[in-house]
Amino acid sequence: MRAVCQRVSRAVVEVEGRMVGEIGPGLVALVGVAATDGRAEADALAAKLVDLRVFADQDGKMNRSVIEVEGAILVISQFTLYGDLRRGRRPSFTEAGPPEHAQPLIDAVAAAIRDRGVRVETGEFGAHMHLSMTNDGPVTLIIEVEGGRVS
């Protein structure tokens, strides 16, 4: 499982002109699922996102988690994170999990975040989405999870 995580002051996701998710301060997690991923990867990613210390403390240092700042997480499915660009000009997505495999794992990430006490919003799996966000910092991190461990 792979995620691009951005600290935001606000984010909104729309599908066909209707808002399907919105958060204030928190994190946007663009999440890609590999064909080999399972529940262990979903749980590990959720734990990492919830505990990630990227929010400023009283001294201005990145030392607080989304829980500590009472923020939220917007989870967006992003199969293109597994795009292979090594050959040609068009990406290959052979490493990405098929929709019937990926959707339950995206749902599992969101559920595991909720279970840890953080408000979660999501996009709409498989839809063409418009994502608007105001990056805070900007702070952008890439998270890789393999074998249930963050690498």
trRosetta pair geometry for C-beta under 8 A, 3 or more apart (Angstrom, degrees):
i j d omega theta_ij theta_ji phi_ij phi_ji
1 31 6.7 -10 -175 -168 103 94
1 32 6.9 163 -159 85 54 57
1 33 5.8 -16 -111 -112 84 56
1 34 6.4 -123 -66 9 40 89
1 37 4.8 89 -54 -120 86 143
1 41 4.1 144 -5 158 120 122
1 42 6.8 142 -67 -72 162 49
1 44 7.8 153 50 69 129 101
1 45 5.3 -79 111 -50 140 139
1 105 7.2 -147 -95 156 123 132
1 109 7.9 163 -166 -77 150 128
1 144 7.7 151 84 -160 52 42
1 145 4.3 -7 59 59 96 110
1 146 7.9 -172 26 -68 61 47
2 31 7.5 152 83 -155 48 48
2 32 4.5 -9 62 59 96 107
2 34 7.2 82 -10 -39 95 98
2 81 4.6 -166 94 142 121 130
2 82 6.7 151 29 -66 134 78
2 142 7.3 -14 -170 -172 91 92
2 143 7.1 157 -158 85 44 59
2 144 5.6 -8 -108 -108 78 67
2 145 7.5 -157 -70 25 37 73
3 29 5.0 -16 -166 -167 127 95
3 30 6.4 149 -157 74 64 51
3 31 4.8 -16 -100 -100 95 69
3 32 7.2 -171 -76 21 45 69
3 45 6.0 121 -19 -154 136 122
3 49 7.4 -53 120 -73 166 113
3 81 7.5 -18 -94 -136 24 170
3 142 7.3 163 86 -156 50 47
3 143 4.4 -4 58 56 98 105
3 145 7.8 32 0 -5 100 106
4 29 7.5 154 75 -154 44 47
4 30 4.5 -4 54 54 95 110
4 78 7.4 -50 27 76 104 160
4 81 6.7 -162 -16 -106 101 124
4 140 6.6 -5 -177 -170 92 98
4 141 7.6 163 -157 84 48 41
4 142 5.7 -22 -102 -102 67 71
4 143 7.9 -171 -78 20 21 75
5 27 5.6 -12 -168 -170 98 118
5 28 7.2 162 -152 82 47 50
5 29 5.1 -8 -103 -104 82 76
5 30 7.8 -152 -70 26 38 68
5 49 6.5 -168 -113 -115 139 91
5 52 6.9 -117 140 -122 159 179
5 140 7.1 156 82 -154 50 49
5 141 4.8 -17 61 63 101 90
5 142 7.6 175 18 -87 79 21
5 143 6.0 40 -12 -10 120 115
6 27 6.8 147 74 -156 41 65
6 28 4.9 -8 57 55 96 98
6 133 6.8 102 98 126 135 152
6 135 5.7 -71 176 -116 122 94
6 138 6.8 -31 -153 -169 104 101
6 139 6.7 140 -155 85 54 62
6 140 4.9 -12 -99 -102 84 78
6 141 7.9 175 -77 22 40 64
7 26 7.8 -148 -147 124 59 23
7 27 6.1 -40 -100 -99 50 71
7 54 5.2 -146 -66 127 129 124
7 55 7.0 166 -138 -79 132 71
7 135 7.1 75 78 -163 63 67
7 136 4.7 -82 124 65 94 100
7 137 5.5 66 68 -10 120 127
7 138 7.3 162 58 -165 85 53
7 139 3.9 26 19 59 119 116
7 140 7.9 -122 14 -64 73 44
8 11 4.8 43 125 -41 165 107
8 23 7.3 96 84 90 122 109
8 25 7.1 -174 98 -137 60 39
8 26 6.4 -11 60 68 88 57
8 27 6.8 132 17 -119 88 19
8 28 5.3 52 -16 -16 135 103
8 74 7.8 -20 41 23 144 121
8 133 4.7 -72 -122 -173 141 112
8 134 5.8 112 -164 71 89 57
8 135 5.9 -65 -103 -107 71 34
8 136 5.5 138 -143 -5 15 98
9 24 7.2 -36 166 177 53 64
9 25 5.5 -21 -138 -93 48 74
9 134 4.8 -45 53 95 96 115
9 135 8.0 40 5 113 82 12
9 136 4.6 119 -40 -71 83 114
10 22 7.8 -9 -170 -170 84 85
10 23 7.0 180 -147 94 44 59
10 24 5.7 -26 -99 -134 74 45
10 25 7.5 -29 -60 -60 54 43
10 133 6.8 -179 96 -147 55 56
10 134 4.8 37 49 27 87 112
11 21 7.9 -8 114 119 93 96
11 22 7.1 -179 94 -145 54 47
11 23 5.3 10 52 51 91 92
11 26 7.6 -93 19 66 113 96
11 28 4.9 144 -95 -73 168 119
11 74 5.0 -121 94 13 134 157
11 131 6.9 -6 -170 -172 102 89
11 132 6.8 169 -151 92 54 53
11 133 3.8 -3 -106 -105 92 97
11 134 7.3 -141 -67 23 61 62
12 19 5.9 -55 -168 -131 106 109
12 21 7.2 164 -154 93 43 59
12 22 4.7 2 -108 -107 78 89
12 131 7.5 167 87 -152 48 46
12 132 4.9 -2 57 59 93 99
12 133 7.5 -178 23 -74 55 58
13 19 7.4 109 78 -155 46 63
13 20 5.6 -53 100 63 93 91
13 21 4.5 15 44 55 107 101
13 22 7.5 -152 24 -67 64 52
13 74 6.6 157 -17 -176 118 129
13 76 6.3 173 -95 -94 149 115
13 121 7.5 168 26 132 113 114
13 122 8.0 -66 57 139 150 30
13 123 4.6 -97 158 -100 157 85
13 124 7.9 -180 133 -1 121 76
13 129 5.3 -9 -170 -174 103 124
13 130 7.1 155 -156 79 52 48
13 131 5.0 -13 -104 -102 83 76
13 132 7.8 -176 -79 24 38 64
14 17 6.3 0 171 -133 124 9
14 18 6.3 157 -155 76 84 28
14 19 5.3 -49 -96 -93 83 49
14 20 6.6 138 -123 6 28 83
14 129 6.8 142 71 -161 42 69
14 130 4.6 -16 60 59 97 101
14 131 8.0 -170 23 -73 66 34
14 132 7.8 24 -1 1 104 102
15 18 6.1 -27 68 62 68 82
15 20 5.2 26 8 -22 106 134
15 123 7.4 118 -52 -172 112 81
15 124 4.8 -10 -51 24 157 138
15 127 4.5 1 -130 146 129 148
15 128 7.1 125 -136 74 79 55
15 129 5.6 -44 -81 -103 81 71
15 130 7.7 176 -76 18 34 76
16 127 7.7 -88 -17 -170 93 124
16 128 7.9 88 -53 69 72 92
19 22 5.9 4 178 -42 127 113
20 122 7.5 -54 135 93 105 60
20 123 6.3 77 91 -148 127 42
20 124 5.2 -61 179 -38 172 103
20 129 7.7 -87 41 -124 129 108
21 74 5.6 130 142 -138 128 103
21 121 3.5 137 -157 157 103 113
21 122 5.6 -165 -78 62 145 24
21 123 6.0 -90 15 -75 136 42
22 74 7.9 -19 -140 -94 9 127
22 121 6.3 -147 40 -141 29 171
23 26 4.9 -63 155 41 136 133
23 28 7.7 -178 48 -75 131 76
23 71 7.5 60 173 178 121 80
23 72 4.0 -148 -139 85 119 123
23 73 7.2 170 -96 39 165 4
23 74 4.8 -137 1 -47 128 105
23 119 7.4 156 -118 106 104 109
23 121 5.4 -156 -50 20 96 129
24 71 7.3 -129 88 -138 79 72
24 72 6.7 89 44 21 66 115
25 55 8.0 78 165 -118 118 128
25 69 6.4 -89 125 137 129 124
25 71 4.7 -92 113 -113 82 104
25 72 7.6 114 83 24 48 76
25 136 7.2 34 -132 -41 84 160
26 66 5.5 56 -142 -140 80 115
26 69 7.9 -177 -91 91 59 115
26 71 3.4 160 -91 165 77 108
26 72 4.1 -86 -61 60 163 52
26 73 5.6 -137 164 -70 124 41
26 74 7.0 119 96 -10 123 81
26 119 8.0 -98 -92 72 156 94
27 49 6.2 -169 95 -166 156 98
27 52 7.2 79 -83 65 154 135
27 54 7.6 89 -88 60 112 133
27 66 5.7 -74 -7 -81 111 136
27 71 6.9 92 -8 127 74 133
27 72 7.9 -145 35 101 64 43
27 73 4.8 -9 66 -115 96 82
27 74 7.3 -160 99 30 52 68
28 73 7.7 157 -94 -162 22 59
28 74 4.8 -19 -113 66 71 107
28 76 6.8 6 -175 2 93 116
28 131 7.4 112 -159 -177 143 129
28 133 5.5 -59 -33 -103 153 158
29 45 7.9 127 -177 163 144 111
29 49 5.7 -27 -75 -116 147 139
29 73 5.9 11 -2 -175 114 108
29 74 7.0 171 25 83 68 52
29 75 5.1 -16 69 -109 105 65
29 76 7.0 169 87 26 52 71
29 109 7.7 -135 111 152 142 136
30 76 5.1 -28 -108 74 62 104
30 78 4.0 25 178 -13 93 154
30 81 6.6 151 128 -58 101 125
31 45 7.0 95 -128 160 120 154
31 75 5.9 -5 -1 -163 130 90
31 76 6.8 152 18 74 78 47
31 77 6.1 -48 71 -109 87 42
31 78 6.0 127 54 27 32 90
31 81 7.6 -90 166 11 17 152
31 106 6.0 148 92 -118 129 88
31 109 6.0 -158 -145 55 170 173
32 77 7.8 96 -94 -170 41 58
32 78 5.2 -67 -63 89 81 77
32 79 5.7 112 -132 -125 89 26
32 80 7.1 -114 -95 59 124 36
32 81 3.0 -139 -26 58 143 118
32 82 5.0 172 168 -25 136 89
32 96 6.5 -82 -172 -118 104 96
33 37 5.1 -119 -163 49 80 145
33 41 8.0 129 -133 103 78 135
33 77 7.6 -31 -5 -144 105 93
33 79 7.2 -41 40 -103 75 75
33 82 7.9 -59 72 -27 33 136
33 96 6.9 75 77 -163 62 70
33 97 4.2 -48 116 28 100 129
33 101 6.9 -171 129 116 131 89
33 102 3.9 161 60 -127 138 89
33 105 4.9 120 -119 80 140 136
33 106 6.5 -99 -38 -51 129 84
34 37 4.7 117 56 -26 77 100
34 41 8.0 -89 39 171 98 175
34 82 6.0 148 -94 -100 72 139
34 95 5.6 -37 -135 160 92 88
34 96 6.7 -94 -115 -119 42 30
34 97 5.7 80 121 -39 17 92
35 95 6.4 -130 4 -173 101 40
35 96 6.8 76 -42 108 82 21
35 97 4.6 157 -87 -94 43 62
35 98 7.1 48 -109 -8 92 73
35 101 6.6 53 -134 98 56 161
36 97 7.9 -134 13 -78 35 98
37 41 4.3 -83 -152 50 96 153
37 42 7.3 102 162 -42 113 79
37 97 6.1 -78 37 -50 104 138
37 101 7.8 125 63 151 87 109
37 105 5.8 78 115 -146 119 164
37 145 7.7 67 -124 94 111 102
38 41 6.0 110 54 11 49 97
38 42 7.5 -96 122 -2 36 96
38 105 7.4 -136 -151 -102 17 122
38 148 7.9 -34 69 -66 96 90
39 42 5.4 -54 -149 37 40 114
39 43 6.2 37 156 -18 71 105
39 105 7.3 -138 -85 -115 46 85
39 108 6.0 -115 -125 -173 75 159
40 43 6.0 -56 -148 38 29 109
40 44 6.3 28 155 -18 64 109
40 147 7.3 -35 111 163 136 32
40 148 3.2 -51 155 -92 120 108
41 44 5.7 -55 -143 39 31 111
41 45 6.2 31 158 -19 65 106
41 105 7.3 9 79 -161 104 128
41 145 4.5 134 -152 120 85 120
41 146 7.2 8 -104 -101 114 20
41 147 7.9 80 -75 33 92 13
41 148 6.0 -102 -64 -86 52 45
42 45 6.0 -57 -148 36 27 109
42 46 6.4 27 155 -18 63 108
42 105 4.9 -148 -71 -163 124 79
42 108 3.9 29 159 105 160 116
42 109 4.7 -119 -156 -65 88 70
42 112 6.2 146 139 -4 90 142
43 46 5.8 -55 -147 36 31 112
43 47 6.4 31 156 -19 65 107
43 108 7.4 -59 -52 152 66 110
43 112 5.3 -167 -114 -125 59 156
43 148 7.3 3 63 -142 101 90
44 47 5.8 -54 -148 36 30 112
44 48 6.4 30 154 -19 64 107
44 145 4.9 151 93 -144 121 130
44 148 5.2 150 -38 -171 135 52
44 149 6.3 -131 -142 -92 156 16
44 150 5.8 -170 161 -44 113 81
45 48 5.7 -56 -149 36 32 111
45 49 6.3 31 156 -19 67 106
45 109 5.6 -31 88 -123 120 112
45 143 6.5 124 -132 122 86 133
45 145 5.0 -98 -63 -23 90 154
45 150 7.6 131 -89 -86 52 98
46 49 5.9 -56 -147 36 29 110
46 50 6.3 24 158 -15 65 110
46 108 7.9 -111 -37 133 133 70
46 109 5.2 -179 -65 -154 97 61
46 112 3.4 142 56 102 176 117
46 113 4.8 -134 -149 -57 101 70
46 115 8.0 43 153 47 147 100
46 116 6.7 163 152 -6 105 133
47 50 6.0 -60 -146 39 28 108
47 51 6.1 1 165 3 65 117
47 112 7.3 -60 -41 151 68 123
47 116 7.3 155 -103 -76 56 151
48 51 6.4 -74 -141 51 24 95
48 52 6.0 49 158 -57 64 97
48 143 5.8 147 119 -149 147 144
48 145 7.4 -154 2 -75 143 116
48 150 5.1 111 -80 -77 142 147
49 52 5.8 -32 -145 -5 26 120
49 66 7.3 -6 151 8 74 141
49 73 5.9 69 154 -123 128 152
49 109 8.0 68 9 -177 145 103
49 113 6.3 -35 85 -101 127 115
49 143 7.6 -111 -66 0 79 170
50 65 6.6 39 153 175 51 129
50 66 6.3 -98 -141 52 44 112
50 67 6.2 44 -178 -37 87 109
50 73 7.7 -79 -81 -33 65 145
50 113 5.9 175 -64 -133 107 74
50 116 4.6 -22 -124 114 166 153
50 118 5.5 -155 -117 -16 98 141
51 65 5.4 -58 -148 -114 30 142
51 67 7.8 -5 -90 6 46 119
52 65 6.2 119 65 -127 43 84
52 66 7.1 37 59 -15 88 98
52 141 7.4 -171 -154 54 139 155
53 62 6.0 121 132 147 78 79
53 63 5.4 -8 175 -154 123 23
53 64 6.0 116 -147 41 81 11
53 65 5.4 -56 -87 -65 61 70
54 62 5.0 -17 -141 -161 37 120
54 65 7.9 59 22 -115 64 43
54 139 5.2 149 -180 150 122 152
54 141 7.2 -127 -87 -15 145 133
55 62 6.7 104 41 -141 16 68
55 63 7.7 -76 79 57 58 42
55 64 4.2 -61 80 78 99 96
55 65 6.9 -52 24 52 111 1
55 66 7.0 131 -22 -78 132 44
55 68 6.9 -172 68 77 130 103
55 69 4.6 -87 151 -33 168 144
55 71 7.1 -178 -72 -18 149 140
56 59 8.0 -144 -177 73 86 46
56 60 5.2 -24 -156 -142 120 37
56 61 6.6 122 -142 57 66 23
56 62 6.4 -48 -83 -85 50 47
56 63 7.4 33 -158 28 28 79
56 64 6.8 -12 77 23 22 112
57 60 7.3 -55 64 12 61 16
57 61 5.4 -13 35 60 103 79
57 62 7.9 114 -7 -160 83 5
57 63 4.0 -25 -26 62 123 118
57 64 5.3 142 -76 -34 74 103
59 63 7.7 35 51 13 99 141
62 139 7.4 137 -106 -117 139 147
64 68 4.1 -122 -168 89 98 135
64 69 5.5 103 128 -44 127 97
65 68 4.9 100 52 6 70 101
65 69 7.3 -157 93 5 38 86
66 69 6.2 -65 -143 48 31 97
66 71 4.2 -93 -155 66 80 110
66 72 7.3 -153 -178 1 120 6
66 73 6.2 34 179 -56 168 96
66 118 5.7 44 113 -129 118 135
67 70 7.5 20 180 -77 32 39
67 71 7.9 -70 -43 40 17 77
67 116 7.3 -91 -76 140 125 100
67 117 6.3 57 -123 91 111 110
67 118 6.0 -92 -81 -77 77 100
71 118 7.5 -1 87 -150 65 106
72 118 6.6 146 -129 171 44 87
72 119 4.1 -46 -113 84 102 101
72 120 6.8 177 -170 -83 87 26
72 121 6.5 44 155 -3 128 97
73 113 5.5 -94 56 -173 141 152
73 118 5.7 43 2 138 108 130
73 119 7.5 160 25 88 64 55
73 120 5.4 -20 70 -111 90 75
73 121 7.6 -174 94 32 45 66
74 120 7.7 146 -95 -163 28 58
74 121 4.8 -20 -110 72 77 98
74 122 7.2 161 -163 -91 59 27
74 123 7.7 72 172 -41 94 78
74 133 8.0 -159 56 -93 148 122
75 106 6.7 157 146 -174 121 87
75 109 5.8 162 -143 106 149 116
75 110 4.9 -138 41 -81 152 93
75 113 7.2 180 -46 8 130 151
75 120 6.1 3 -2 -166 112 108
75 121 7.4 173 23 86 69 45
75 122 4.9 -24 69 -107 90 82
75 123 7.3 -119 102 8 54 79
76 122 7.2 157 -81 -161 44 59
76 123 4.3 60 -123 -13 77 129
76 129 6.8 -148 -147 87 116 161
76 131 6.3 -4 -101 -90 162 141
77 102 6.7 102 -151 146 123 118
77 103 7.4 -16 -101 -102 154 60
77 106 4.7 -24 -86 -112 105 156
77 123 6.2 -124 21 65 78 118
77 125 5.1 57 5 -117 154 74
77 126 7.5 -6 85 -33 146 47
78 81 5.0 71 113 -23 102 105
79 82 6.2 -53 180 34 61 104
79 93 6.3 43 147 -157 108 133
79 96 4.4 68 -168 -160 97 145
79 97 7.6 -125 -121 53 101 65
79 102 6.6 -19 -88 -135 103 171
80 83 4.9 0 -168 -32 66 118
80 91 7.1 80 -150 90 84 160
80 93 7.3 -67 -107 -100 47 118
80 96 7.9 -8 -70 -81 20 146
81 96 7.9 121 63 -99 66 105
82 93 5.9 84 97 -148 95 72
82 95 4.5 -141 -177 88 117 98
82 96 3.8 162 71 -70 138 82
82 97 8.0 120 0 0 164 60
83 91 3.4 -9 -168 -177 110 148
83 92 7.1 129 -159 59 59 37
83 93 5.8 -34 -98 -85 61 79
83 96 7.8 12 -58 -42 49 122
84 87 7.6 15 129 25 102 82
84 91 6.1 134 54 -163 43 78
84 92 4.4 -29 57 62 105 93
84 93 7.4 -174 10 -76 84 28
84 94 6.9 -25 8 34 133 90
84 95 6.5 106 -45 3 112 115
85 91 5.4 -40 -77 -101 73 86
87 92 7.3 22 56 -13 98 125
88 92 8.0 90 50 -36 121 98
93 96 4.4 -25 178 16 94 125
96 102 7.2 -6 169 -70 86 140
97 101 4.1 -117 178 96 112 117
97 102 4.1 148 92 -64 112 90
97 105 7.1 46 76 27 166 140
98 101 5.1 82 58 15 73 105
98 102 6.7 -161 89 -7 28 98
99 102 5.7 -62 -128 44 28 105
99 103 5.7 30 177 -27 69 108
99 125 7.4 125 -152 158 97 112
99 126 6.0 38 -130 -82 131 118
100 103 6.8 -33 -123 25 20 109
100 104 8.0 16 170 -6 46 103
101 104 7.3 -75 -173 36 26 99
101 105 7.0 9 149 -7 63 118
102 105 5.8 -73 -155 43 37 108
102 106 6.1 36 155 -22 76 105
102 125 7.8 167 109 -154 98 121
103 106 5.7 -51 -144 34 33 110
103 107 6.4 33 156 -16 64 106
103 125 4.8 82 -119 179 99 161
103 126 7.4 -21 -83 -30 118 107
104 107 5.5 -55 -149 40 34 115
104 108 6.2 41 150 -26 66 105
105 108 5.2 -46 -144 33 36 117
105 109 6.7 45 153 -23 63 95
106 109 5.8 -46 -154 27 34 113
106 110 6.8 30 149 -13 63 104
106 122 7.5 111 151 -147 106 130
106 125 6.1 150 72 -95 150 118
107 110 5.8 -57 -152 39 34 110
107 111 6.2 33 152 -19 68 109
107 125 8.0 -46 -50 -47 90 142
108 111 5.6 -53 -141 39 32 112
108 112 6.1 32 159 -20 66 107
109 112 6.0 -59 -148 37 26 108
109 113 6.6 28 153 -20 62 105
110 113 5.8 -55 -152 33 31 112
110 114 6.5 32 151 -18 65 105
110 120 4.8 152 -158 149 84 149
110 122 5.4 -28 -98 -68 149 125
111 114 5.6 -53 -149 37 34 113
111 115 6.3 37 151 -23 66 105
112 115 5.4 -47 -144 34 34 116
112 116 6.7 30 154 -16 61 104
113 116 5.9 -63 -158 37 32 108
113 118 5.1 -66 169 67 88 113
113 120 4.8 108 93 -73 124 130
114 117 7.8 84 177 -43 34 11
114 118 6.9 -105 -94 66 31 62
114 119 7.7 36 -110 -124 75 24
114 120 5.1 -86 -62 12 87 123
122 125 7.9 -12 155 -42 123 80
123 127 7.0 -150 156 56 98 106
123 129 4.9 -25 -157 -98 128 161
123 131 7.3 -51 -90 -80 126 107
124 127 3.9 22 93 12 110 137
124 129 6.5 160 40 -79 83 110
135 138 3.7 -2 152 -110 135 103
135 139 7.5 175 -176 30 96 53
135 140 7.4 -31 -140 -55 130 98
136 139 6.6 -22 87 16 72 99
137 140 8.0 -168 80 -20 127 65
143 150 6.2 -47 -166 -141 95 109
144 150 7.0 119 77 -159 53 59
144 151 4.9 -46 92 61 107 92
145 148 7.2 -2 176 -137 100 12
145 149 6.8 171 -152 84 68 28
145 150 5.4 -37 -96 -94 78 58
145 151 7.2 157 -105 8 24 79
146 149 6.5 -28 71 61 59 78
146 151 5.7 -5 27 -10 103 129
